[in-house]
Amino acid sequence: MIRCITFDLDDTLWAVDPVIQHANQTMFAWISEHAPAFLQHYKLHDLAGLRQIVLEDAPEIAHSVTLIRMAQLKHGLQKAGYSADEVEVLAAQAFDVFIQARQEVVFFEHAREVLLELKQQGYQLGALSNGNADIHRVGLADLIDFQFKADDVGQMKPHPLMFEQMLAHTGLRPEQVIHVGDNHGHDVEGAAAVGLWTIWVNLQSSDRSHTASAQVSCLSELPARVAEINQQAHNRITL
């Protein structure tokens, strides 16, 4: 029997691109006022290049979007001529501005309603995310019981570690959990490799082949797919 349903966040419960675009613009507006020399060297479109530079210097932070963001800011501020002390303070403050704006999400249609319905049905709900959205700050703490982020785990999905830590936290077996997500590689293949049931959130109605236990093209379909998997789960045994 299914006991727990875990969800990816970005592009599963909301569209992430406009969120990041808004957060970057908000951060750069703050930088223009408090660290204007940064903008003499870097513009918004230079973030991708900064990401590549800092990952070449510190590949061990590749799992953490937060550490990457901080490294980008520190590298850019240093190149802009700020002192070491200024770099530390300004990078932390700029990141605080970014992360606050990053939590300003607009949920997909039916997202909160479906989470509430599943919670009322008695399922434990969790969030497993490669990003740095926070369930408390986006307004999901009343519906989602726990969260694991790649920042804290030390590995991004599809690496099994996040799924394994979730299983240890809940005390459940893989066949008692469904993972829901939009990214076929990270969410479907990653979760399936650990033995979880999977639901692919295919909101663009892609016709690509998939290996998920089920798929939905609208979040309103999730309760029905969960019920179908729950019926199948009675016959599934962990070897």
ChimeraX commands (.cxc) that place a marker at each C-alpha (Angstrom):
marker #1 position 0.00,0.00,0.00 radius 0.5
marker #1 position 1.21,3.50,-0.82 radius 0.5
marker #1 position 2.01,5.51,2.29 radius 0.5
marker #1 position 3.94,8.50,0.96 radius 0.5
marker #1 position 4.01,10.66,-2.16 radius 0.5
marker #1 position 7.04,12.84,-2.88 radius 0.5
marker #1 position 7.10,15.74,-5.29 radius 0.5
marker #1 position 9.69,17.55,-7.29 radius 0.5
marker #1 position 8.99,21.30,-7.06 radius 0.5
marker #1 position 10.31,23.38,-9.98 radius 0.5
marker #1 position 8.34,22.79,-13.19 radius 0.5
marker #1 position 6.23,20.22,-11.36 radius 0.5
marker #1 position 4.19,22.49,-9.07 radius 0.5
marker #1 position 5.11,25.82,-10.74 radius 0.5
marker #1 position 7.02,27.13,-13.76 radius 0.5
marker #1 position 10.58,27.85,-12.64 radius 0.5
marker #1 position 11.94,30.00,-15.51 radius 0.5
marker #1 position 9.87,33.12,-14.72 radius 0.5
marker #1 position 10.68,32.70,-11.03 radius 0.5
marker #1 position 14.45,32.65,-11.65 radius 0.5
marker #1 position 14.20,35.48,-14.15 radius 0.5
marker #1 position 12.39,37.63,-11.60 radius 0.5
marker #1 position 14.83,36.68,-8.83 radius 0.5
marker #1 position 17.85,37.52,-11.01 radius 0.5
marker #1 position 16.38,40.87,-12.02 radius 0.5
marker #1 position 15.60,41.68,-8.38 radius 0.5
marker #1 position 19.14,40.75,-7.36 radius 0.5
marker #1 position 20.73,42.83,-10.12 radius 0.5
marker #1 position 18.58,45.83,-9.17 radius 0.5
marker #1 position 19.95,45.52,-5.63 radius 0.5
marker #1 position 23.52,45.13,-6.92 radius 0.5
marker #1 position 23.17,48.23,-9.09 radius 0.5
marker #1 position 22.52,50.24,-5.93 radius 0.5
marker #1 position 24.89,48.58,-3.47 radius 0.5
marker #1 position 27.72,47.21,-5.64 radius 0.5
marker #1 position 27.64,49.21,-8.90 radius 0.5
marker #1 position 31.18,48.25,-9.91 radius 0.5
marker #1 position 29.93,44.67,-10.38 radius 0.5
marker #1 position 27.72,45.87,-13.25 radius 0.5
marker #1 position 30.68,47.47,-15.00 radius 0.5
marker #1 position 32.02,43.95,-15.52 radius 0.5
marker #1 position 28.96,41.71,-15.60 radius 0.5
marker #1 position 25.41,41.85,-16.90 radius 0.5
marker #1 position 22.53,39.45,-16.35 radius 0.5
marker #1 position 23.43,37.39,-19.41 radius 0.5
marker #1 position 26.93,36.81,-17.99 radius 0.5
marker #1 position 25.64,34.55,-15.19 radius 0.5
marker #1 position 26.00,31.44,-17.33 radius 0.5
marker #1 position 29.64,32.24,-18.02 radius 0.5
marker #1 position 30.25,32.92,-14.34 radius 0.5
marker #1 position 28.69,29.57,-13.51 radius 0.5
marker #1 position 31.10,27.79,-15.84 radius 0.5
marker #1 position 34.08,29.63,-14.36 radius 0.5
marker #1 position 33.26,28.83,-10.74 radius 0.5
marker #1 position 32.47,25.18,-11.50 radius 0.5
marker #1 position 35.80,24.79,-13.25 radius 0.5
marker #1 position 37.46,26.08,-10.08 radius 0.5
marker #1 position 35.25,24.14,-7.66 radius 0.5
marker #1 position 33.53,21.16,-9.33 radius 0.5
marker #1 position 32.68,19.76,-5.91 radius 0.5
marker #1 position 29.89,22.36,-5.51 radius 0.5
marker #1 position 28.06,21.27,-8.68 radius 0.5
marker #1 position 25.24,19.68,-6.65 radius 0.5
marker #1 position 24.30,22.94,-4.93 radius 0.5
marker #1 position 22.61,25.81,-6.74 radius 0.5
marker #1 position 23.08,27.87,-3.58 radius 0.5
marker #1 position 26.85,27.33,-3.41 radius 0.5
marker #1 position 27.13,28.01,-7.13 radius 0.5
marker #1 position 25.19,31.27,-6.79 radius 0.5
marker #1 position 27.36,32.41,-3.88 radius 0.5
marker #1 position 30.52,31.52,-5.81 radius 0.5
marker #1 position 29.30,33.49,-8.83 radius 0.5
marker #1 position 28.66,36.53,-6.71 radius 0.5
marker #1 position 31.97,36.33,-4.87 radius 0.5
marker #1 position 33.95,35.81,-8.08 radius 0.5
marker #1 position 32.22,38.73,-9.80 radius 0.5
marker #1 position 32.60,41.07,-6.84 radius 0.5
marker #1 position 36.26,40.20,-6.48 radius 0.5
marker #1 position 36.89,40.86,-10.18 radius 0.5
marker #1 position 35.02,44.15,-9.81 radius 0.5
marker #1 position 37.63,45.27,-7.27 radius 0.5
marker #1 position 35.88,44.88,-3.94 radius 0.5
marker #1 position 37.95,43.92,-0.91 radius 0.5
marker #1 position 37.75,40.46,0.62 radius 0.5
marker #1 position 35.60,41.75,3.49 radius 0.5
marker #1 position 33.32,43.63,1.10 radius 0.5
marker #1 position 32.98,40.55,-1.09 radius 0.5
marker #1 position 31.78,38.43,1.83 radius 0.5
marker #1 position 29.21,40.97,3.00 radius 0.5
marker #1 position 27.92,42.01,-0.41 radius 0.5
marker #1 position 27.65,38.43,-1.71 radius 0.5
marker #1 position 25.65,37.36,1.34 radius 0.5
marker #1 position 23.33,40.34,1.07 radius 0.5
marker #1 position 22.83,39.93,-2.69 radius 0.5
marker #1 position 22.07,36.26,-2.23 radius 0.5
marker #1 position 19.51,37.06,0.46 radius 0.5
marker #1 position 17.75,39.35,-2.02 radius 0.5
marker #1 position 17.84,36.65,-4.68 radius 0.5
marker #1 position 16.60,33.81,-2.47 radius 0.5
marker #1 position 13.71,35.85,-1.13 radius 0.5
marker #1 position 12.52,36.64,-4.66 radius 0.5
marker #1 position 13.16,33.02,-5.67 radius 0.5
marker #1 position 10.40,31.91,-3.31 radius 0.5
marker #1 position 7.76,34.06,-5.05 radius 0.5
marker #1 position 6.21,31.27,-7.10 radius 0.5
marker #1 position 2.90,31.02,-8.93 radius 0.5
marker #1 position 1.44,27.54,-8.55 radius 0.5
marker #1 position 0.19,25.63,-11.54 radius 0.5
marker #1 position -3.56,25.24,-11.75 radius 0.5
marker #1 position -4.83,22.56,-9.35 radius 0.5
marker #1 position -1.46,22.22,-7.55 radius 0.5
marker #1 position -2.53,23.17,-4.04 radius 0.5
marker #1 position -5.95,21.57,-4.42 radius 0.5
marker #1 position -4.41,18.24,-5.41 radius 0.5
marker #1 position -1.88,18.33,-2.57 radius 0.5
marker #1 position -4.69,19.03,-0.11 radius 0.5
marker #1 position -6.79,16.19,-1.50 radius 0.5
marker #1 position -3.94,13.70,-1.23 radius 0.5
marker #1 position -3.08,14.85,2.28 radius 0.5
marker #1 position -6.72,14.47,3.35 radius 0.5
marker #1 position -6.63,10.93,1.96 radius 0.5
marker #1 position -3.95,10.17,4.55 radius 0.5
marker #1 position -0.79,10.19,2.46 radius 0.5
marker #1 position 2.42,11.58,3.88 radius 0.5
marker #1 position 3.71,14.20,1.43 radius 0.5
marker #1 position 7.32,15.17,0.83 radius 0.5
marker #1 position 9.38,17.40,-1.46 radius 0.5
marker #1 position 12.59,16.26,-3.18 radius 0.5
marker #1 position 14.23,19.11,-5.06 radius 0.5
marker #1 position 17.47,19.88,-6.86 radius 0.5
marker #1 position 16.69,23.58,-6.45 radius 0.5
marker #1 position 16.61,25.90,-3.46 radius 0.5
marker #1 position 12.91,26.62,-3.18 radius 0.5
marker #1 position 11.77,26.16,0.42 radius 0.5
marker #1 position 8.37,24.69,1.26 radius 0.5
marker #1 position 8.00,27.06,4.20 radius 0.5
marker #1 position 8.75,30.18,2.18 radius 0.5
marker #1 position 6.69,29.30,-0.91 radius 0.5
marker #1 position 3.64,28.51,1.22 radius 0.5
marker #1 position 3.50,24.71,1.21 radius 0.5
marker #1 position 4.43,23.86,4.79 radius 0.5
marker #1 position 0.76,23.30,5.62 radius 0.5
marker #1 position 0.55,20.55,2.99 radius 0.5
marker #1 position 4.02,19.04,2.63 radius 0.5
marker #1 position 5.41,17.21,5.65 radius 0.5
marker #1 position 9.14,17.20,4.88 radius 0.5
marker #1 position 11.70,18.31,2.31 radius 0.5
marker #1 position 15.09,17.18,1.04 radius 0.5
marker #1 position 17.18,19.49,-1.14 radius 0.5
marker #1 position 20.34,18.74,-3.09 radius 0.5
marker #1 position 21.97,21.64,-1.23 radius 0.5
marker #1 position 21.68,19.65,2.01 radius 0.5
marker #1 position 21.90,16.08,0.71 radius 0.5
marker #1 position 25.12,16.60,-1.24 radius 0.5
marker #1 position 23.90,15.04,-4.49 radius 0.5
marker #1 position 21.34,15.98,-7.12 radius 0.5
marker #1 position 18.70,13.65,-8.44 radius 0.5
marker #1 position 18.93,11.24,-10.24 radius 0.5
marker #1 position 21.66,10.18,-7.80 radius 0.5
marker #1 position 19.97,7.74,-5.40 radius 0.5
marker #1 position 21.10,9.49,-2.20 radius 0.5
marker #1 position 18.13,11.87,-1.92 radius 0.5
marker #1 position 15.64,9.05,-2.45 radius 0.5
marker #1 position 17.51,6.85,0.03 radius 0.5
marker #1 position 17.53,9.58,2.67 radius 0.5
marker #1 position 13.81,10.07,2.15 radius 0.5
marker #1 position 13.20,6.35,2.70 radius 0.5
marker #1 position 15.31,6.42,5.86 radius 0.5
marker #1 position 13.42,9.48,7.11 radius 0.5
marker #1 position 9.98,7.96,6.53 radius 0.5
marker #1 position 10.91,4.41,7.51 radius 0.5
marker #1 position 9.15,3.15,4.40 radius 0.5
marker #1 position 10.01,0.60,1.75 radius 0.5
marker #1 position 10.40,1.77,-1.87 radius 0.5
marker #1 position 7.16,0.11,-3.00 radius 0.5
marker #1 position 5.26,2.23,-0.47 radius 0.5
marker #1 position 6.28,5.53,-2.11 radius 0.5
marker #1 position 5.33,7.33,-5.31 radius 0.5
marker #1 position 7.60,10.07,-6.65 radius 0.5
marker #1 position 6.04,12.75,-8.86 radius 0.5
marker #1 position 8.10,14.98,-11.14 radius 0.5
marker #1 position 8.48,16.61,-14.52 radius 0.5
marker #1 position 12.07,15.65,-15.35 radius 0.5
marker #1 position 12.15,12.19,-16.85 radius 0.5
marker #1 position 15.82,11.61,-16.12 radius 0.5
marker #1 position 16.03,13.14,-12.66 radius 0.5
marker #1 position 12.60,12.19,-11.34 radius 0.5
marker #1 position 11.29,9.17,-13.22 radius 0.5
marker #1 position 14.50,7.27,-13.92 radius 0.5
marker #1 position 16.16,8.34,-10.67 radius 0.5
marker #1 position 13.25,7.28,-8.47 radius 0.5
marker #1 position 12.59,4.08,-10.40 radius 0.5
marker #1 position 16.21,3.02,-9.98 radius 0.5
marker #1 position 15.66,3.02,-6.21 radius 0.5
marker #1 position 12.43,1.05,-6.58 radius 0.5
marker #1 position 9.84,3.81,-6.17 radius 0.5
marker #1 position 6.66,4.11,-8.18 radius 0.5
marker #1 position 6.75,7.15,-10.44 radius 0.5
marker #1 position 4.34,9.60,-12.02 radius 0.5
marker #1 position 5.67,11.75,-14.85 radius 0.5
marker #1 position 4.19,15.26,-14.89 radius 0.5
marker #1 position 4.00,15.79,-18.66 radius 0.5
marker #1 position 2.24,19.15,-18.77 radius 0.5
marker #1 position 3.48,19.85,-22.30 radius 0.5
marker #1 position 1.89,16.60,-23.52 radius 0.5
marker #1 position 5.19,15.41,-24.96 radius 0.5
marker #1 position 4.80,12.27,-27.04 radius 0.5
marker #1 position 8.22,10.90,-26.03 radius 0.5
marker #1 position 8.32,7.37,-24.71 radius 0.5
marker #1 position 8.59,7.08,-20.95 radius 0.5
marker #1 position 9.20,4.49,-18.28 radius 0.5
marker #1 position 7.06,6.03,-15.54 radius 0.5
marker #1 position 4.46,3.99,-13.67 radius 0.5
marker #1 position 1.93,6.59,-14.84 radius 0.5
marker #1 position 1.83,10.06,-16.33 radius 0.5
marker #1 position -0.42,13.12,-16.16 radius 0.5
marker #1 position -0.90,16.02,-18.54 radius 0.5
marker #1 position -2.76,18.03,-15.87 radius 0.5
marker #1 position -2.20,18.02,-12.13 radius 0.5
marker #1 position -5.91,17.40,-11.58 radius 0.5
marker #1 position -5.31,13.84,-12.84 radius 0.5
marker #1 position -2.90,13.00,-10.00 radius 0.5
marker #1 position -5.39,11.57,-7.45 radius 0.5
marker #1 position -6.75,9.12,-10.03 radius 0.5
marker #1 position -3.25,7.97,-11.03 radius 0.5
marker #1 position -2.28,7.59,-7.37 radius 0.5
marker #1 position -5.36,5.46,-6.76 radius 0.5
marker #1 position -4.49,3.23,-9.72 radius 0.5
marker #1 position -0.93,2.75,-8.51 radius 0.5
marker #1 position -2.17,2.04,-5.00 radius 0.5
marker #1 position -4.19,-0.84,-6.38 radius 0.5
marker #1 position -1.11,-2.25,-8.13 radius 0.5
marker #1 position 1.07,-1.72,-5.08 radius 0.5
marker #1 position -0.75,-4.42,-3.13 radius 0.5
marker #1 position 0.94,-6.98,-5.38 radius 0.5
marker #1 position 4.43,-5.48,-5.36 radius 0.5
marker #1 position 7.12,-7.06,-3.15 radius 0.5
marker #1 position 10.64,-5.82,-2.44 radius 0.5
marker #1 position 13.18,-8.56,-3.10 radius 0.5
marker link #1:1,2 radius 0.2
marker link #1:2,3 radius 0.2
marker link #1:3,4 radius 0.2
marker link #1:4,5 radius 0.2
marker link #1:5,6 radius 0.2
marker link #1:6,7 radius 0.2
marker link #1:7,8 radius 0.2
marker link #1:8,9 radius 0.2
marker link #1:9,10 radius 0.2
marker link #1:10,11 radius 0.2
marker link #1:11,12 radius 0.2
marker link #1:12,13 radius 0.2
marker link #1:13,14 radius 0.2
marker link #1:14,15 radius 0.2
marker link #1:15,16 radius 0.2
marker link #1:16,17 radius 0.2
marker link #1:17,18 radius 0.2
marker link #1:18,19 radius 0.2
marker link #1:19,20 radius 0.2
marker link #1:20,21 radius 0.2
marker link #1:21,22 radius 0.2
marker link #1:22,23 radius 0.2
marker link #1:23,24 radius 0.2
marker link #1:24,25 radius 0.2
marker link #1:25,26 radius 0.2
marker link #1:26,27 radius 0.2
marker link #1:27,28 radius 0.2
marker link #1:28,29 radius 0.2
marker link #1:29,30 radius 0.2
marker link #1:30,31 radius 0.2
marker link #1:31,32 radius 0.2
marker link #1:32,33 radius 0.2
marker link #1:33,34 radius 0.2
marker link #1:34,35 radius 0.2
marker link #1:35,36 radius 0.2
marker link #1:36,37 radius 0.2
marker link #1:37,38 radius 0.2
marker link #1:38,39 radius 0.2
marker link #1:39,40 radius 0.2
marker link #1:40,41 radius 0.2
marker link #1:41,42 radius 0.2
marker link #1:42,43 radius 0.2
marker link #1:43,44 radius 0.2
marker link #1:44,45 radius 0.2
marker link #1:45,46 radius 0.2
marker link #1:46,47 radius 0.2
marker link #1:47,48 radius 0.2
marker link #1:48,49 radius 0.2
marker link #1:49,50 radius 0.2
marker link #1:50,51 radius 0.2
marker link #1:51,52 radius 0.2
marker link #1:52,53 radius 0.2
marker link #1:53,54 radius 0.2
marker link #1:54,55 radius 0.2
marker link #1:55,56 radius 0.2
marker link #1:56,57 radius 0.2
marker link #1:57,58 radius 0.2
marker link #1:58,59 radius 0.2
marker link #1:59,60 radius 0.2
marker link #1:60,61 radius 0.2
marker link #1:61,62 radius 0.2
marker link #1:62,63 radius 0.2
marker link #1:63,64 radius 0.2
marker link #1:64,65 radius 0.2
marker link #1:65,66 radius 0.2
marker link #1:66,67 radius 0.2
marker link #1:67,68 radius 0.2
marker link #1:68,69 radius 0.2
marker link #1:69,70 radius 0.2
marker link #1:70,71 radius 0.2
marker link #1:71,72 radius 0.2
marker link #1:72,73 radius 0.2
marker link #1:73,74 radius 0.2
marker link #1:74,75 radius 0.2
marker link #1:75,76 radius 0.2
marker link #1:76,77 radius 0.2
marker link #1:77,78 radius 0.2
marker link #1:78,79 radius 0.2
marker link #1:79,80 radius 0.2
marker link #1:80,81 radius 0.2
marker link #1:81,82 radius 0.2
marker link #1:82,83 radius 0.2
marker link #1:83,84 radius 0.2
marker link #1:84,85 radius 0.2
marker link #1:85,86 radius 0.2
marker link #1:86,87 radius 0.2
marker link #1:87,88 radius 0.2
marker link #1:88,89 radius 0.2
marker link #1:89,90 radius 0.2
marker link #1:90,91 radius 0.2
marker link #1:91,92 radius 0.2
marker link #1:92,93 radius 0.2
marker link #1:93,94 radius 0.2
marker link #1:94,95 radius 0.2
marker link #1:95,96 radius 0.2
marker link #1:96,97 radius 0.2
marker link #1:97,98 radius 0.2
marker link #1:98,99 radius 0.2
marker link #1:99,100 radius 0.2
marker link #1:100,101 radius 0.2
marker link #1:101,102 radius 0.2
marker link #1:102,103 radius 0.2
marker link #1:103,104 radius 0.2
marker link #1:104,105 radius 0.2
marker link #1:105,106 radius 0.2
marker link #1:106,107 radius 0.2
marker link #1:107,108 radius 0.2
marker link #1:108,109 radius 0.2
marker link #1:109,110 radius 0.2
marker link #1:110,111 radius 0.2
marker link #1:111,112 radius 0.2
marker link #1:112,113 radius 0.2
marker link #1:113,114 radius 0.2
marker link #1:114,115 radius 0.2
marker link #1:115,116 radius 0.2
marker link #1:116,117 radius 0.2
marker link #1:117,118 radius 0.2
marker link #1:118,119 radius 0.2
marker link #1:119,120 radius 0.2
marker link #1:120,121 radius 0.2
marker link #1:121,122 radius 0.2
marker link #1:122,123 radius 0.2
marker link #1:123,124 radius 0.2
marker link #1:124,125 radius 0.2
marker link #1:125,126 radius 0.2
marker link #1:126,127 radius 0.2
marker link #1:127,128 radius 0.2
marker link #1:128,129 radius 0.2
marker link #1:129,130 radius 0.2
marker link #1:130,131 radius 0.2
marker link #1:131,132 radius 0.2
marker link #1:132,133 radius 0.2
marker link #1:133,134 radius 0.2
marker link #1:134,135 radius 0.2
marker link #1:135,136 radius 0.2
marker link #1:136,137 radius 0.2
marker link #1:137,138 radius 0.2
marker link #1:138,139 radius 0.2
marker link #1:139,140 radius 0.2
marker link #1:140,141 radius 0.2
marker link #1:141,142 radius 0.2
marker link #1:142,143 radius 0.2
marker link #1:143,144 radius 0.2
marker link #1:144,145 radius 0.2
marker link #1:145,146 radius 0.2
marker link #1:146,147 radius 0.2
marker link #1:147,148 radius 0.2
marker link #1:148,149 radius 0.2
marker link #1:149,150 radius 0.2
marker link #1:150,151 radius 0.2
marker link #1:151,152 radius 0.2
marker link #1:152,153 radius 0.2
marker link #1:153,154 radius 0.2
marker link #1:154,155 radius 0.2
marker link #1:155,156 radius 0.2
marker link #1:156,157 radius 0.2
marker link #1:157,158 radius 0.2
marker link #1:158,159 radius 0.2
marker link #1:159,160 radius 0.2
marker link #1:160,161 radius 0.2
marker link #1:161,162 radius 0.2
marker link #1:162,163 radius 0.2
marker link #1:163,164 radius 0.2
marker link #1:164,165 radius 0.2
marker link #1:165,166 radius 0.2
marker link #1:166,167 radius 0.2
marker link #1:167,168 radius 0.2
marker link #1:168,169 radius 0.2
marker link #1:169,170 radius 0.2
marker link #1:170,171 radius 0.2
marker link #1:171,172 radius 0.2
marker link #1:172,173 radius 0.2
marker link #1:173,174 radius 0.2
marker link #1:174,175 radius 0.2
marker link #1:175,176 radius 0.2
marker link #1:176,177 radius 0.2
marker link #1:177,178 radius 0.2
marker link #1:178,179 radius 0.2
marker link #1:179,180 radius 0.2
marker link #1:180,181 radius 0.2
marker link #1:181,182 radius 0.2
marker link #1:182,183 radius 0.2
marker link #1:183,184 radius 0.2
marker link #1:184,185 radius 0.2
marker link #1:185,186 radius 0.2
marker link #1:186,187 radius 0.2
marker link #1:187,188 radius 0.2
marker link #1:188,189 radius 0.2
marker link #1:189,190 radius 0.2
marker link #1:190,191 radius 0.2
marker link #1:191,192 radius 0.2
marker link #1:192,193 radius 0.2
marker link #1:193,194 radius 0.2
marker link #1:194,195 radius 0.2
marker link #1:195,196 radius 0.2
marker link #1:196,197 radius 0.2
marker link #1:197,198 radius 0.2
marker link #1:198,199 radius 0.2
marker link #1:199,200 radius 0.2
marker link #1:200,201 radius 0.2
marker link #1:201,202 radius 0.2
marker link #1:202,203 radius 0.2
marker link #1:203,204 radius 0.2
marker link #1:204,205 radius 0.2
marker link #1:205,206 radius 0.2
marker link #1:206,207 radius 0.2
marker link #1:207,208 radius 0.2
marker link #1:208,209 radius 0.2
marker link #1:209,210 radius 0.2
marker link #1:210,211 radius 0.2
marker link #1:211,212 radius 0.2
marker link #1:212,213 radius 0.2
marker link #1:213,214 radius 0.2
marker link #1:214,215 radius 0.2
marker link #1:215,216 radius 0.2
marker link #1:216,217 radius 0.2
marker link #1:217,218 radius 0.2
marker link #1:218,219 radius 0.2
marker link #1:219,220 radius 0.2
marker link #1:220,221 radius 0.2
marker link #1:221,222 radius 0.2
marker link #1:222,223 radius 0.2
marker link #1:223,224 radius 0.2
marker link #1:224,225 radius 0.2
marker link #1:225,226 radius 0.2
marker link #1:226,227 radius 0.2
marker link #1:227,228 radius 0.2
marker link #1:228,229 radius 0.2
marker link #1:229,230 radius 0.2
marker link #1:230,231 radius 0.2
marker link #1:231,232 radius 0.2
marker link #1:232,233 radius 0.2
marker link #1:233,234 radius 0.2
marker link #1:234,235 radius 0.2
marker link #1:235,236 radius 0.2
marker link #1:236,237 radius 0.2
marker link #1:237,238 radius 0.2
marker link #1:238,239 radius 0.2
view
